Amino acid sequence: MKTPTLPVPFECSEGFSMGWSFADDWLLQGGSPDAESPDGQQEDWYSGFFARCNEAKLGKDIQTVELA
């Protein structure tokens, strides 16, 4: 099972956290970090989404782990 290796950064807004988490889910499902984000979100949500995608581009990606 794939799990994120990067937790949501501390002291960020709820919107940023939601965007980050959405991007994590996207990446876990095999989505590209170069993808366009969905429309209709707040600015801080987009910041979180693109921040997580940029981390994936830098190699701070997801990993595959075995869960018992």
CHARMM internal coordinates of N, CA and C (Angstrom, degrees):
IC EDIT
DIST 1 N 1 CA 1.4451
DIST 1 CA 1 C 1.5215
ANGL 1 N 1 CA 1 C 109.12
DIST 1 C 2 N 1.2944
ANGL 1 CA 1 C 2 N 117.22
DIHE 1 N 1 CA 1 C 2 N 141.14
DIST 2 N 2 CA 1.4593
ANGL 1 C 2 N 2 CA 121.18
DIHE 1 CA 1 C 2 N 2 CA 179.05
DIST 2 CA 2 C 1.5239
ANGL 2 N 2 CA 2 C 109.71
DIHE 1 C 2 N 2 CA 2 C -88.80
DIST 2 C 3 N 1.3200
ANGL 2 CA 2 C 3 N 115.32
DIHE 2 N 2 CA 2 C 3 N 138.43
DIST 3 N 3 CA 1.4559
ANGL 2 C 3 N 3 CA 120.79
DIHE 2 CA 2 C 3 N 3 CA 176.65
DIST 3 CA 3 C 1.5190
ANGL 3 N 3 CA 3 C 109.17
DIHE 2 C 3 N 3 CA 3 C -133.58
DIST 3 C 4 N 1.3286
ANGL 3 CA 3 C 4 N 117.92
DIHE 3 N 3 CA 3 C 4 N 150.15
DIST 4 N 4 CA 1.4579
ANGL 3 C 4 N 4 CA 119.57
DIHE 3 CA 3 C 4 N 4 CA 178.42
DIST 4 CA 4 C 1.5249
ANGL 4 N 4 CA 4 C 110.86
DIHE 3 C 4 N 4 CA 4 C -69.07
DIST 4 C 5 N 1.3110
ANGL 4 CA 4 C 5 N 117.03
DIHE 4 N 4 CA 4 C 5 N 144.99
DIST 5 N 5 CA 1.4533
ANGL 4 C 5 N 5 CA 120.88
DIHE 4 CA 4 C 5 N 5 CA 177.23
DIST 5 CA 5 C 1.5151
ANGL 5 N 5 CA 5 C 110.91
DIHE 4 C 5 N 5 CA 5 C -97.81
DIST 5 C 6 N 1.3061
ANGL 5 CA 5 C 6 N 117.69
DIHE 5 N 5 CA 5 C 6 N -14.25
DIST 6 N 6 CA 1.4562
ANGL 5 C 6 N 6 CA 120.85
DIHE 5 CA 5 C 6 N 6 CA -178.51
DIST 6 CA 6 C 1.5206
ANGL 6 N 6 CA 6 C 110.65
DIHE 5 C 6 N 6 CA 6 C -113.95
DIST 6 C 7 N 1.3204
ANGL 6 CA 6 C 7 N 117.17
DIHE 6 N 6 CA 6 C 7 N 118.14
DIST 7 N 7 CA 1.4570
ANGL 6 C 7 N 7 CA 118.60
DIHE 6 CA 6 C 7 N 7 CA 174.93
DIST 7 CA 7 C 1.5301
ANGL 7 N 7 CA 7 C 110.28
DIHE 6 C 7 N 7 CA 7 C -73.82
DIST 7 C 8 N 1.3037
ANGL 7 CA 7 C 8 N 115.68
DIHE 7 N 7 CA 7 C 8 N 165.84
DIST 8 N 8 CA 1.4652
ANGL 7 C 8 N 8 CA 120.62
DIHE 7 CA 7 C 8 N 8 CA 175.62
DIST 8 CA 8 C 1.5269
ANGL 8 N 8 CA 8 C 107.47
DIHE 7 C 8 N 8 CA 8 C -62.14
DIST 8 C 9 N 1.3347
ANGL 8 CA 8 C 9 N 118.27
DIHE 8 N 8 CA 8 C 9 N 134.74
DIST 9 N 9 CA 1.4712
ANGL 8 C 9 N 9 CA 120.20
DIHE 8 CA 8 C 9 N 9 CA 179.70
DIST 9 CA 9 C 1.5323
ANGL 9 N 9 CA 9 C 111.93
DIHE 8 C 9 N 9 CA 9 C -58.77
DIST 9 C 10 N 1.3186
ANGL 9 CA 9 C 10 N 116.02
DIHE 9 N 9 CA 9 C 10 N 146.76
DIST 10 N 10 CA 1.4628
ANGL 9 C 10 N 10 CA 121.40
DIHE 9 CA 9 C 10 N 10 CA 177.02
DIST 10 CA 10 C 1.5202
ANGL 10 N 10 CA 10 C 110.43
DIHE 9 C 10 N 10 CA 10 C -67.35
DIST 10 C 11 N 1.3104
ANGL 10 CA 10 C 11 N 115.14
DIHE 10 N 10 CA 10 C 11 N 155.99
DIST 11 N 11 CA 1.4589
ANGL 10 C 11 N 11 CA 123.26
DIHE 10 CA 10 C 11 N 11 CA 173.88
DIST 11 CA 11 C 1.5205
ANGL 11 N 11 CA 11 C 113.15
DIHE 10 C 11 N 11 CA 11 C 54.76
DIST 11 C 12 N 1.3125
ANGL 11 CA 11 C 12 N 116.81
DIHE 11 N 11 CA 11 C 12 N 45.69
DIST 12 N 12 CA 1.4583
ANGL 11 C 12 N 12 CA 120.35
DIHE 11 CA 11 C 12 N 12 CA 174.56
DIST 12 CA 12 C 1.5233
ANGL 12 N 12 CA 12 C 108.11
DIHE 11 C 12 N 12 CA 12 C -115.75
DIST 12 C 13 N 1.3102
ANGL 12 CA 12 C 13 N 115.93
DIHE 12 N 12 CA 12 C 13 N 163.32
DIST 13 N 13 CA 1.4598
ANGL 12 C 13 N 13 CA 120.28
DIHE 12 CA 12 C 13 N 13 CA -179.16
DIST 13 CA 13 C 1.5232
ANGL 13 N 13 CA 13 C 110.50
DIHE 12 C 13 N 13 CA 13 C -69.81
DIST 13 C 14 N 1.3107
ANGL 13 CA 13 C 14 N 115.24
DIHE 13 N 13 CA 13 C 14 N 163.37
DIST 14 N 14 CA 1.4629
ANGL 13 C 14 N 14 CA 119.93
DIHE 13 CA 13 C 14 N 14 CA 177.62
DIST 14 CA 14 C 1.5288
ANGL 14 N 14 CA 14 C 110.34
DIHE 13 C 14 N 14 CA 14 C -62.82
DIST 14 C 15 N 1.3318
ANGL 14 CA 14 C 15 N 116.64
DIHE 14 N 14 CA 14 C 15 N -39.36
DIST 15 N 15 CA 1.4623
ANGL 14 C 15 N 15 CA 120.31
DIHE 14 CA 14 C 15 N 15 CA 178.92
DIST 15 CA 15 C 1.5193
ANGL 15 N 15 CA 15 C 111.94
DIHE 14 C 15 N 15 CA 15 C -63.14
DIST 15 C 16 N 1.3417
ANGL 15 CA 15 C 16 N 116.82
DIHE 15 N 15 CA 15 C 16 N -43.62
DIST 16 N 16 CA 1.4604
ANGL 15 C 16 N 16 CA 121.46
DIHE 15 CA 15 C 16 N 16 CA 177.82
DIST 16 CA 16 C 1.5159
ANGL 16 N 16 CA 16 C 109.58
DIHE 15 C 16 N 16 CA 16 C -59.90
DIST 16 C 17 N 1.3186
ANGL 16 CA 16 C 17 N 116.11
DIHE 16 N 16 CA 16 C 17 N -45.97
DIST 17 N 17 CA 1.4584
ANGL 16 C 17 N 17 CA 121.79
DIHE 16 CA 16 C 17 N 17 CA 179.45
DIST 17 CA 17 C 1.5258
ANGL 17 N 17 CA 17 C 111.59
DIHE 16 C 17 N 17 CA 17 C -59.53
DIST 17 C 18 N 1.3182
ANGL 17 CA 17 C 18 N 116.81
DIHE 17 N 17 CA 17 C 18 N -41.56
DIST 18 N 18 CA 1.4640
ANGL 17 C 18 N 18 CA 120.65
DIHE 17 CA 17 C 18 N 18 CA 179.76
DIST 18 CA 18 C 1.5260
ANGL 18 N 18 CA 18 C 111.27
DIHE 17 C 18 N 18 CA 18 C -66.47
DIST 18 C 19 N 1.3327
ANGL 18 CA 18 C 19 N 117.39
DIHE 18 N 18 CA 18 C 19 N -41.26
DIST 19 N 19 CA 1.4620
ANGL 18 C 19 N 19 CA 120.83
DIHE 18 CA 18 C 19 N 19 CA 177.45
DIST 19 CA 19 C 1.5176
ANGL 19 N 19 CA 19 C 112.02
DIHE 18 C 19 N 19 CA 19 C -64.92
DIST 19 C 20 N 1.3347
ANGL 19 CA 19 C 20 N 116.27
DIHE 19 N 19 CA 19 C 20 N -41.33
DIST 20 N 20 CA 1.4658
ANGL 19 C 20 N 20 CA 122.20
DIHE 19 CA 19 C 20 N 20 CA 177.66
DIST 20 CA 20 C 1.5259
ANGL 20 N 20 CA 20 C 109.84
DIHE 19 C 20 N 20 CA 20 C -60.57
DIST 20 C 21 N 1.3321
ANGL 20 CA 20 C 21 N 115.82
DIHE 20 N 20 CA 20 C 21 N -47.07
DIST 21 N 21 CA 1.4640
ANGL 20 C 21 N 21 CA 121.05
DIHE 20 CA 20 C 21 N 21 CA -179.14
DIST 21 CA 21 C 1.5266
ANGL 21 N 21 CA 21 C 111.74
DIHE 20 C 21 N 21 CA 21 C -64.73
DIST 21 C 22 N 1.3188
ANGL 21 CA 21 C 22 N 116.94
DIHE 21 N 21 CA 21 C 22 N -38.98
DIST 22 N 22 CA 1.4630
ANGL 21 C 22 N 22 CA 120.80
DIHE 21 CA 21 C 22 N 22 CA 177.42
DIST 22 CA 22 C 1.5224
ANGL 22 N 22 CA 22 C 109.86
DIHE 21 C 22 N 22 CA 22 C -61.85
DIST 22 C 23 N 1.3367
ANGL 22 CA 22 C 23 N 116.63
DIHE 22 N 22 CA 22 C 23 N -44.35
DIST 23 N 23 CA 1.4656
ANGL 22 C 23 N 23 CA 120.59
DIHE 22 CA 22 C 23 N 23 CA 179.05
DIST 23 CA 23 C 1.5235
ANGL 23 N 23 CA 23 C 110.68
DIHE 22 C 23 N 23 CA 23 C -64.27
DIST 23 C 24 N 1.3340
ANGL 23 CA 23 C 24 N 117.26
DIHE 23 N 23 CA 23 C 24 N -39.30
DIST 24 N 24 CA 1.4651
ANGL 23 C 24 N 24 CA 120.45
DIHE 23 CA 23 C 24 N 24 CA 176.21
DIST 24 CA 24 C 1.5230
ANGL 24 N 24 CA 24 C 110.48
DIHE 23 C 24 N 24 CA 24 C -57.45
DIST 24 C 25 N 1.3264
ANGL 24 CA 24 C 25 N 116.31
DIHE 24 N 24 CA 24 C 25 N -48.51
DIST 25 N 25 CA 1.4680
ANGL 24 C 25 N 25 CA 120.12
DIHE 24 CA 24 C 25 N 25 CA 178.30
DIST 25 CA 25 C 1.5240
ANGL 25 N 25 CA 25 C 110.78
DIHE 24 C 25 N 25 CA 25 C -59.60
DIST 25 C 26 N 1.3179
ANGL 25 CA 25 C 26 N 116.24
DIHE 25 N 25 CA 25 C 26 N -42.77
DIST 26 N 26 CA 1.4638
ANGL 25 C 26 N 26 CA 122.02
DIHE 25 CA 25 C 26 N 26 CA 179.78
DIST 26 CA 26 C 1.5302
ANGL 26 N 26 CA 26 C 110.04
DIHE 25 C 26 N 26 CA 26 C -59.21
DIST 26 C 27 N 1.3213
ANGL 26 CA 26 C 27 N 116.36
DIHE 26 N 26 CA 26 C 27 N -47.51
DIST 27 N 27 CA 1.4627
ANGL 26 C 27 N 27 CA 121.15
DIHE 26 CA 26 C 27 N 27 CA -179.42
DIST 27 CA 27 C 1.5289
ANGL 27 N 27 CA 27 C 111.42
DIHE 26 C 27 N 27 CA 27 C -66.31
DIST 27 C 28 N 1.3299
ANGL 27 CA 27 C 28 N 116.92
DIHE 27 N 27 CA 27 C 28 N -38.96
DIST 28 N 28 CA 1.4668
ANGL 27 C 28 N 28 CA 120.87
DIHE 27 CA 27 C 28 N 28 CA 178.83
DIST 28 CA 28 C 1.5206
ANGL 28 N 28 CA 28 C 111.85
DIHE 27 C 28 N 28 CA 28 C -62.07
DIST 28 C 29 N 1.3203
ANGL 28 CA 28 C 29 N 116.60
DIHE 28 N 28 CA 28 C 29 N -30.43
DIST 29 N 29 CA 1.4631
ANGL 28 C 29 N 29 CA 121.46
DIHE 28 CA 28 C 29 N 29 CA 179.96
DIST 29 CA 29 C 1.5273
ANGL 29 N 29 CA 29 C 111.86
DIHE 28 C 29 N 29 CA 29 C -86.85
DIST 29 C 30 N 1.3308
ANGL 29 CA 29 C 30 N 116.80
DIHE 29 N 29 CA 29 C 30 N 7.00
DIST 30 N 30 CA 1.4543
ANGL 29 C 30 N 30 CA 120.76
DIHE 29 CA 29 C 30 N 30 CA 177.28
DIST 30 CA 30 C 1.5092
ANGL 30 N 30 CA 30 C 114.03
DIHE 29 C 30 N 30 CA 30 C 92.44
DIST 30 C 31 N 1.3321
ANGL 30 CA 30 C 31 N 117.02
DIHE 30 N 30 CA 30 C 31 N 10.60
DIST 31 N 31 CA 1.4588
ANGL 30 C 31 N 31 CA 120.57
DIHE 30 CA 30 C 31 N 31 CA 179.25
DIST 31 CA 31 C 1.5211
ANGL 31 N 31 CA 31 C 111.83
DIHE 30 C 31 N 31 CA 31 C -68.93
DIST 31 C 32 N 1.3072
ANGL 31 CA 31 C 32 N 115.55
DIHE 31 N 31 CA 31 C 32 N 153.96
DIST 32 N 32 CA 1.4574
ANGL 31 C 32 N 32 CA 121.82
DIHE 31 CA 31 C 32 N 32 CA -179.27
DIST 32 CA 32 C 1.5280
ANGL 32 N 32 CA 32 C 110.84
DIHE 31 C 32 N 32 CA 32 C -81.82
DIST 32 C 33 N 1.3454
ANGL 32 CA 32 C 33 N 117.60
DIHE 32 N 32 CA 32 C 33 N 138.26
DIST 33 N 33 CA 1.4591
ANGL 32 C 33 N 33 CA 119.35
DIHE 32 CA 32 C 33 N 33 CA 175.12
DIST 33 CA 33 C 1.5247
ANGL 33 N 33 CA 33 C 112.46
DIHE 32 C 33 N 33 CA 33 C -69.29
DIST 33 C 34 N 1.3290
ANGL 33 CA 33 C 34 N 117.32
DIHE 33 N 33 CA 33 C 34 N -8.53
DIST 34 N 34 CA 1.4614
ANGL 33 C 34 N 34 CA 121.79
DIHE 33 CA 33 C 34 N 34 CA 177.12
DIST 34 CA 34 C 1.5250
ANGL 34 N 34 CA 34 C 112.35
DIHE 33 C 34 N 34 CA 34 C -92.33
DIST 34 C 35 N 1.3203
ANGL 34 CA 34 C 35 N 117.06
DIHE 34 N 34 CA 34 C 35 N 6.80
DIST 35 N 35 CA 1.4667
ANGL 34 C 35 N 35 CA 121.26
DIHE 34 CA 34 C 35 N 35 CA -175.90
DIST 35 CA 35 C 1.5258
ANGL 35 N 35 CA 35 C 111.69
DIHE 34 C 35 N 35 CA 35 C -69.03
DIST 35 C 36 N 1.3100
ANGL 35 CA 35 C 36 N 114.93
DIHE 35 N 35 CA 35 C 36 N 156.91
DIST 36 N 36 CA 1.4608
ANGL 35 C 36 N 36 CA 121.73
DIHE 35 CA 35 C 36 N 36 CA 172.09
DIST 36 CA 36 C 1.5247
ANGL 36 N 36 CA 36 C 107.58
DIHE 35 C 36 N 36 CA 36 C -81.09
DIST 36 C 37 N 1.3009
ANGL 36 CA 36 C 37 N 117.22
DIHE 36 N 36 CA 36 C 37 N 144.88
DIST 37 N 37 CA 1.4655
ANGL 36 C 37 N 37 CA 119.59
DIHE 36 CA 36 C 37 N 37 CA 178.39
DIST 37 CA 37 C 1.5233
ANGL 37 N 37 CA 37 C 110.17
DIHE 36 C 37 N 37 CA 37 C -84.67
DIST 37 C 38 N 1.3274
ANGL 37 CA 37 C 38 N 116.66
DIHE 37 N 37 CA 37 C 38 N 157.51
DIST 38 N 38 CA 1.4625
ANGL 37 C 38 N 38 CA 120.06
DIHE 37 CA 37 C 38 N 38 CA 177.84
DIST 38 CA 38 C 1.5291
ANGL 38 N 38 CA 38 C 111.07
DIHE 37 C 38 N 38 CA 38 C -64.70
DIST 38 C 39 N 1.3080
ANGL 38 CA 38 C 39 N 116.68
DIHE 38 N 38 CA 38 C 39 N 152.22
DIST 39 N 39 CA 1.4652
ANGL 38 C 39 N 39 CA 121.77
DIHE 38 CA 38 C 39 N 39 CA 178.38
DIST 39 CA 39 C 1.5192
ANGL 39 N 39 CA 39 C 110.93
DIHE 38 C 39 N 39 CA 39 C -80.14
DIST 39 C 40 N 1.3238
ANGL 39 CA 39 C 40 N 115.48
DIHE 39 N 39 CA 39 C 40 N 164.84
DIST 40 N 40 CA 1.4509
ANGL 39 C 40 N 40 CA 121.80
DIHE 39 CA 39 C 40 N 40 CA 170.68
DIST 40 CA 40 C 1.5129
ANGL 40 N 40 CA 40 C 116.05
DIHE 39 C 40 N 40 CA 40 C 88.62
DIST 40 C 41 N 1.3223
ANGL 40 CA 40 C 41 N 118.15
DIHE 40 N 40 CA 40 C 41 N 21.26
DIST 41 N 41 CA 1.4635
ANGL 40 C 41 N 41 CA 120.54
DIHE 40 CA 40 C 41 N 41 CA -179.71
DIST 41 CA 41 C 1.5273
ANGL 41 N 41 CA 41 C 110.15
DIHE 40 C 41 N 41 CA 41 C -111.93
DIST 41 C 42 N 1.3278
ANGL 41 CA 41 C 42 N 115.28
DIHE 41 N 41 CA 41 C 42 N 166.36
DIST 42 N 42 CA 1.4606
ANGL 41 C 42 N 42 CA 121.74
DIHE 41 CA 41 C 42 N 42 CA 177.14
DIST 42 CA 42 C 1.5287
ANGL 42 N 42 CA 42 C 109.94
DIHE 41 C 42 N 42 CA 42 C -75.39
DIST 42 C 43 N 1.3312
ANGL 42 CA 42 C 43 N 115.56
DIHE 42 N 42 CA 42 C 43 N 159.41
DIST 43 N 43 CA 1.4645
ANGL 42 C 43 N 43 CA 121.01
DIHE 42 CA 42 C 43 N 43 CA -176.73
DIST 43 CA 43 C 1.5324
ANGL 43 N 43 CA 43 C 112.60
DIHE 42 C 43 N 43 CA 43 C -58.35
DIST 43 C 44 N 1.3377
ANGL 43 CA 43 C 44 N 117.43
DIHE 43 N 43 CA 43 C 44 N -41.21
DIST 44 N 44 CA 1.4653
ANGL 43 C 44 N 44 CA 118.45
DIHE 43 CA 43 C 44 N 44 CA -178.89
DIST 44 CA 44 C 1.5293
ANGL 44 N 44 CA 44 C 111.92
DIHE 43 C 44 N 44 CA 44 C -68.57
DIST 44 C 45 N 1.3361
ANGL 44 CA 44 C 45 N 117.44
DIHE 44 N 44 CA 44 C 45 N -27.97
DIST 45 N 45 CA 1.4694
ANGL 44 C 45 N 45 CA 121.35
DIHE 44 CA 44 C 45 N 45 CA 175.40
DIST 45 CA 45 C 1.5312
ANGL 45 N 45 CA 45 C 109.10
DIHE 44 C 45 N 45 CA 45 C -63.34
DIST 45 C 46 N 1.3473
ANGL 45 CA 45 C 46 N 115.96
DIHE 45 N 45 CA 45 C 46 N -46.53
DIST 46 N 46 CA 1.4659
ANGL 45 C 46 N 46 CA 120.19
DIHE 45 CA 45 C 46 N 46 CA 178.44
DIST 46 CA 46 C 1.5246
ANGL 46 N 46 CA 46 C 110.88
DIHE 45 C 46 N 46 CA 46 C -61.74
DIST 46 C 47 N 1.3251
ANGL 46 CA 46 C 47 N 116.98
DIHE 46 N 46 CA 46 C 47 N -39.10
DIST 47 N 47 CA 1.4674
ANGL 46 C 47 N 47 CA 120.21
DIHE 46 CA 46 C 47 N 47 CA 178.50
DIST 47 CA 47 C 1.5229
ANGL 47 N 47 CA 47 C 110.90
DIHE 46 C 47 N 47 CA 47 C -59.74
DIST 47 C 48 N 1.3294
ANGL 47 CA 47 C 48 N 116.97
DIHE 47 N 47 CA 47 C 48 N -43.52
DIST 48 N 48 CA 1.4640
ANGL 47 C 48 N 48 CA 120.97
DIHE 47 CA 47 C 48 N 48 CA 178.22
DIST 48 CA 48 C 1.5171
ANGL 48 N 48 CA 48 C 112.30
DIHE 47 C 48 N 48 CA 48 C -66.02
DIST 48 C 49 N 1.3326
ANGL 48 CA 48 C 49 N 116.19
DIHE 48 N 48 CA 48 C 49 N -42.44
DIST 49 N 49 CA 1.4637
ANGL 48 C 49 N 49 CA 121.11
DIHE 48 CA 48 C 49 N 49 CA 179.87
DIST 49 CA 49 C 1.5259
ANGL 49 N 49 CA 49 C 110.48
DIHE 48 C 49 N 49 CA 49 C -59.83
DIST 49 C 50 N 1.3319
ANGL 49 CA 49 C 50 N 116.42
DIHE 49 N 49 CA 49 C 50 N -51.30
DIST 50 N 50 CA 1.4586
ANGL 49 C 50 N 50 CA 119.70
DIHE 49 CA 49 C 50 N 50 CA -176.71
DIST 50 CA 50 C 1.5222
ANGL 50 N 50 CA 50 C 112.29
DIHE 49 C 50 N 50 CA 50 C -72.36
DIST 50 C 51 N 1.3297
ANGL 50 CA 50 C 51 N 118.07
DIHE 50 N 50 CA 50 C 51 N -30.50
DIST 51 N 51 CA 1.4665
ANGL 50 C 51 N 51 CA 120.21
DIHE 50 CA 50 C 51 N 51 CA 176.37
DIST 51 CA 51 C 1.5240
ANGL 51 N 51 CA 51 C 109.96
DIHE 50 C 51 N 51 CA 51 C -62.83
DIST 51 C 52 N 1.3339
ANGL 51 CA 51 C 52 N 117.25
DIHE 51 N 51 CA 51 C 52 N -44.02
DIST 52 N 52 CA 1.4729
ANGL 51 C 52 N 52 CA 120.34
DIHE 51 CA 51 C 52 N 52 CA 179.38
DIST 52 CA 52 C 1.5222
ANGL 52 N 52 CA 52 C 110.96
DIHE 51 C 52 N 52 CA 52 C -66.52
DIST 52 C 53 N 1.3209
ANGL 52 CA 52 C 53 N 116.93
DIHE 52 N 52 CA 52 C 53 N -41.57
DIST 53 N 53 CA 1.4702
ANGL 52 C 53 N 53 CA 119.77
DIHE 52 CA 52 C 53 N 53 CA 178.04
DIST 53 CA 53 C 1.5217
ANGL 53 N 53 CA 53 C 110.86
DIHE 52 C 53 N 53 CA 53 C -63.07
DIST 53 C 54 N 1.3263
ANGL 53 CA 53 C 54 N 117.34
DIHE 53 N 53 CA 53 C 54 N -39.15
DIST 54 N 54 CA 1.4637
ANGL 53 C 54 N 54 CA 120.43
DIHE 53 CA 53 C 54 N 54 CA 178.28
DIST 54 CA 54 C 1.5231
ANGL 54 N 54 CA 54 C 111.35
DIHE 53 C 54 N 54 CA 54 C -65.18
DIST 54 C 55 N 1.3265
ANGL 54 CA 54 C 55 N 117.68
DIHE 54 N 54 CA 54 C 55 N -37.77
DIST 55 N 55 CA 1.4646
ANGL 54 C 55 N 55 CA 120.34
DIHE 54 CA 54 C 55 N 55 CA 176.00
DIST 55 CA 55 C 1.5268
ANGL 55 N 55 CA 55 C 110.32
DIHE 54 C 55 N 55 CA 55 C -61.21
DIST 55 C 56 N 1.3262
ANGL 55 CA 55 C 56 N 116.71
DIHE 55 N 55 CA 55 C 56 N -39.95
DIST 56 N 56 CA 1.4700
ANGL 55 C 56 N 56 CA 120.45
DIHE 55 CA 55 C 56 N 56 CA 178.25
DIST 56 CA 56 C 1.5257
ANGL 56 N 56 CA 56 C 110.49
DIHE 55 C 56 N 56 CA 56 C -64.38
DIST 56 C 57 N 1.3279
ANGL 56 CA 56 C 57 N 117.02
DIHE 56 N 56 CA 56 C 57 N -38.88
DIST 57 N 57 CA 1.4698
ANGL 56 C 57 N 57 CA 120.53
DIHE 56 CA 56 C 57 N 57 CA 178.63
DIST 57 CA 57 C 1.5241
ANGL 57 N 57 CA 57 C 111.11
DIHE 56 C 57 N 57 CA 57 C -64.43
DIST 57 C 58 N 1.3344
ANGL 57 CA 57 C 58 N 116.67
DIHE 57 N 57 CA 57 C 58 N -30.14
DIST 58 N 58 CA 1.4602
ANGL 57 C 58 N 58 CA 121.32
DIHE 57 CA 57 C 58 N 58 CA 179.77
DIST 58 CA 58 C 1.5245
ANGL 58 N 58 CA 58 C 112.52
DIHE 57 C 58 N 58 CA 58 C -82.33
DIST 58 C 59 N 1.3305
ANGL 58 CA 58 C 59 N 115.91
DIHE 58 N 58 CA 58 C 59 N 3.00
DIST 59 N 59 CA 1.4522
ANGL 58 C 59 N 59 CA 120.11
DIHE 58 CA 58 C 59 N 59 CA 178.30
DIST 59 CA 59 C 1.5125
ANGL 59 N 59 CA 59 C 113.71
DIHE 58 C 59 N 59 CA 59 C 93.31
DIST 59 C 60 N 1.3259
ANGL 59 CA 59 C 60 N 117.19
DIHE 59 N 59 CA 59 C 60 N 0.08
DIST 60 N 60 CA 1.4652
ANGL 59 C 60 N 60 CA 120.96
DIHE 59 CA 59 C 60 N 60 CA 176.58
DIST 60 CA 60 C 1.5128
ANGL 60 N 60 CA 60 C 106.18
DIHE 59 C 60 N 60 CA 60 C -89.63
DIST 60 C 61 N 1.2963
ANGL 60 CA 60 C 61 N 114.09
DIHE 60 N 60 CA 60 C 61 N 77.69
DIST 61 N 61 CA 1.4498
ANGL 60 C 61 N 61 CA 121.82
DIHE 60 CA 60 C 61 N 61 CA -165.24
DIST 61 CA 61 C 1.5157
ANGL 61 N 61 CA 61 C 111.59
DIHE 60 C 61 N 61 CA 61 C -108.16
DIST 61 C 62 N 1.3008
ANGL 61 CA 61 C 62 N 114.99
DIHE 61 N 61 CA 61 C 62 N -159.77
DIST 62 N 62 CA 1.4533
ANGL 61 C 62 N 62 CA 122.41
DIHE 61 CA 61 C 62 N 62 CA 176.98
DIST 62 CA 62 C 1.5169
ANGL 62 N 62 CA 62 C 109.13
DIHE 61 C 62 N 62 CA 62 C -94.52
DIST 62 C 63 N 1.3021
ANGL 62 CA 62 C 63 N 116.08
DIHE 62 N 62 CA 62 C 63 N 161.63
DIST 63 N 63 CA 1.4593
ANGL 62 C 63 N 63 CA 120.46
DIHE 62 CA 62 C 63 N 63 CA 178.69
DIST 63 CA 63 C 1.5174
ANGL 63 N 63 CA 63 C 108.87
DIHE 62 C 63 N 63 CA 63 C -131.47
DIST 63 C 64 N 1.3052
ANGL 63 CA 63 C 64 N 115.34
DIHE 63 N 63 CA 63 C 64 N 163.21
DIST 64 N 64 CA 1.4545
ANGL 63 C 64 N 64 CA 120.70
DIHE 63 CA 63 C 64 N 64 CA 176.67
DIST 64 CA 64 C 1.5220
ANGL 64 N 64 CA 64 C 108.32
DIHE 63 C 64 N 64 CA 64 C -101.65
DIST 64 C 65 N 1.3250
ANGL 64 CA 64 C 65 N 116.38
DIHE 64 N 64 CA 64 C 65 N 126.63
DIST 65 N 65 CA 1.4602
ANGL 64 C 65 N 65 CA 121.07
DIHE 64 CA 64 C 65 N 65 CA 179.48
DIST 65 CA 65 C 1.5161
ANGL 65 N 65 CA 65 C 109.17
DIHE 64 C 65 N 65 CA 65 C -131.47
DIST 65 C 66 N 1.3063
ANGL 65 CA 65 C 66 N 115.42
DIHE 65 N 65 CA 65 C 66 N 153.66
DIST 66 N 66 CA 1.4589
ANGL 65 C 66 N 66 CA 121.26
DIHE 65 CA 65 C 66 N 66 CA 176.55
DIST 66 CA 66 C 1.5178
ANGL 66 N 66 CA 66 C 108.58
DIHE 65 C 66 N 66 CA 66 C -93.39
DIST 66 C 67 N 1.3137
ANGL 66 CA 66 C 67 N 116.29
DIHE 66 N 66 CA 66 C 67 N 127.97
DIST 67 N 67 CA 1.4528
ANGL 66 C 67 N 67 CA 121.08
DIHE 66 CA 66 C 67 N 67 CA 176.73
DIST 67 CA 67 C 1.5190
ANGL 67 N 67 CA 67 C 108.97
DIHE 66 C 67 N 67 CA 67 C -104.14
DIST 67 C 68 N 1.3126
ANGL 67 CA 67 C 68 N 116.76
DIHE 67 N 67 CA 67 C 68 N 134.18
DIST 68 N 68 CA 1.4690
ANGL 67 C 68 N 68 CA 121.12
DIHE 67 CA 67 C 68 N 68 CA -179.71
DIST 68 CA 68 C 1.5136
ANGL 68 N 68 CA 68 C 111.00
DIHE 67 C 68 N 68 CA 68 C -77.56
END
COOR INIT
IC SEED 1 N 1 CA 1 C
IC BUILD
